[in-house]
Amino acid sequence: MTENERIPESLISKWEKLPLHELNKKKVNFIHMQMANFIKNECLNAGGYFPKRNTVVHENLKPDVIGEYLVQRRKANGGLMKPGVYAGYRSSLTYLFKRYKVKQDDDDYQEISEILNGVKRHANEARQAGEGNLICHGL
């Protein structure tokens, strides 16, 4: 199936006068929306309920992967977020295990907590030093 076969003809004709870069952006956004809708409707189920399909490989969510994810989270301008935002990410990751009824290894949980404390401490120190928009490399 080609890209244009996934996009309704009515949208393609509506977009035909757009510059090529805008047309490509519209196509990519449409396909991403289609994928998001499929995952939402066919895989996840309503919040609080067990998902219809397993969409996460929990064994791959090790502390180094989660730590890498946490340190890459930034504002749109590349700056650090407030420390509480990082705690929200942690809460979401914990819920991801809970929703699938998967017990997170205690050692992994402790290591993730230590990583999160370091990320929050670094974000807090940067904000206190007036560097809230600091772009950090190699945290």
C-alpha positions as CSV (number, residue, x, y, z in Angstrom):
1,M,0.0,0.0,0.0
2,T,1.5,3.4,-1.0
3,E,1.3,6.5,1.1
4,N,-1.4,8.1,-1.1
5,E,-3.6,4.9,-0.8
6,R,-3.9,5.5,2.9
7,I,-5.0,9.1,2.5
8,P,-8.5,9.7,1.2
9,E,-8.7,11.3,-2.2
10,S,-10.8,14.1,-0.9
11,L,-7.9,15.2,1.3
12,I,-5.3,14.8,-1.4
13,S,-7.4,17.0,-3.8
14,K,-7.9,19.5,-1.0
15,W,-4.2,19.7,-0.3
16,E,-3.0,19.7,-4.0
17,K,-2.3,23.5,-4.1
18,L,-0.1,23.5,-1.1
19,P,3.7,23.8,-1.4
20,L,5.4,20.5,-1.4
21,H,6.9,20.8,2.1
22,E,3.5,21.6,3.5
23,L,1.8,18.8,1.6
24,N,4.4,16.3,2.9
25,K,3.8,17.7,6.5
26,K,0.0,17.2,6.1
27,K,0.5,13.6,4.8
28,V,2.8,12.7,7.7
29,N,0.5,14.3,10.3
30,F,-2.5,12.4,8.7
31,I,-0.6,9.0,8.9
32,H,0.5,9.7,12.5
33,M,-3.1,10.5,13.4
34,Q,-4.3,7.3,11.8
35,M,-1.7,5.3,13.7
36,A,-2.6,7.0,17.0
37,N,-6.3,6.3,16.5
38,F,-5.5,2.6,15.7
39,I,-3.5,2.3,18.9
40,K,-6.1,4.1,21.0
41,N,-9.1,2.2,19.6
42,E,-7.7,-1.2,18.9
43,C,-5.0,-1.7,21.5
44,L,-5.3,0.4,24.6
45,N,-8.9,0.3,25.8
46,A,-10.3,3.0,28.1
47,G,-8.1,4.2,30.9
48,G,-8.3,2.1,34.1
49,Y,-9.1,-1.1,32.1
50,F,-6.7,-3.8,31.0
51,P,-5.5,-3.0,27.5
52,K,-6.9,-5.0,24.6
53,R,-3.4,-5.8,23.3
54,N,0.0,-5.8,24.8
55,T,1.6,-2.6,23.4
56,V,4.6,-2.5,25.7
57,V,7.6,-4.9,26.2
58,H,8.1,-4.3,29.9
59,E,11.3,-6.4,30.1
60,N,12.9,-3.7,27.9
61,L,12.0,-0.9,30.2
62,K,15.2,-1.1,32.3
63,P,16.6,1.7,34.4
64,D,19.1,2.8,31.7
65,V,16.3,3.1,29.1
66,I,14.0,5.0,31.4
67,G,16.8,7.2,32.6
68,E,17.8,8.0,29.0
69,Y,14.1,8.9,28.4
70,L,13.9,11.1,31.4
71,V,17.1,13.1,30.7
72,Q,15.9,13.7,27.1
73,R,12.6,15.3,28.1
74,R,12.9,19.0,27.5
75,K,10.7,22.1,26.9
76,A,10.0,22.9,23.3
77,N,12.9,25.5,23.4
78,G,15.3,22.8,24.7
79,G,15.3,24.0,28.3
80,L,14.9,21.9,31.4
81,M,11.5,21.4,32.9
82,K,10.5,22.0,36.5
83,P,11.5,19.1,38.8
84,G,7.8,18.1,39.4
85,V,7.3,17.5,35.7
86,Y,9.9,14.7,35.8
87,A,8.1,13.2,38.8
88,G,5.0,13.2,36.6
89,Y,6.9,11.1,34.0
90,R,7.9,8.7,36.7
91,S,4.3,8.4,37.8
92,S,3.2,7.7,34.2
93,L,5.9,5.0,33.9
94,T,4.8,3.4,37.2
95,Y,1.2,3.4,35.9
96,L,2.3,1.7,32.7
97,F,3.5,-1.3,34.8
98,K,0.4,-1.2,37.0
99,R,-2.0,-1.1,34.1
100,Y,-0.6,-4.2,32.6
101,K,-0.4,-5.9,36.0
102,V,3.4,-6.3,35.7
103,K,5.4,-6.1,38.9
104,Q,8.5,-3.9,38.5
105,D,11.7,-5.4,39.9
106,D,12.5,-3.8,43.2
107,D,16.1,-3.2,42.3
108,D,15.1,-1.6,39.0
109,Y,12.5,0.6,40.8
110,Q,15.2,1.8,43.3
111,E,17.7,2.5,40.5
112,I,15.1,4.5,38.5
113,S,14.3,6.4,41.7
114,E,18.0,7.3,42.1
115,I,18.1,8.4,38.4
116,L,15.0,10.5,38.8
117,N,16.3,12.1,42.0
118,G,19.5,13.1,40.1
119,V,17.5,14.5,37.2
120,K,15.2,16.5,39.5
121,R,18.2,17.8,41.5
122,H,20.0,18.9,38.4
123,A,16.8,20.6,37.0
124,N,16.3,22.3,40.4
125,E,19.9,23.5,40.6
126,A,19.8,24.9,37.1
127,R,16.5,26.7,37.8
128,Q,17.9,28.2,41.1
129,A,21.0,29.4,39.2
130,G,18.7,31.1,36.7
131,E,19.3,28.6,34.0
132,G,15.8,27.3,33.6
133,N,16.2,27.2,29.9
134,L,19.6,25.6,30.1
135,I,20.2,23.0,27.5
136,C,22.0,20.1,29.1
137,H,24.3,17.7,27.3
138,G,25.5,14.5,28.9
139,L,23.4,14.8,32.1
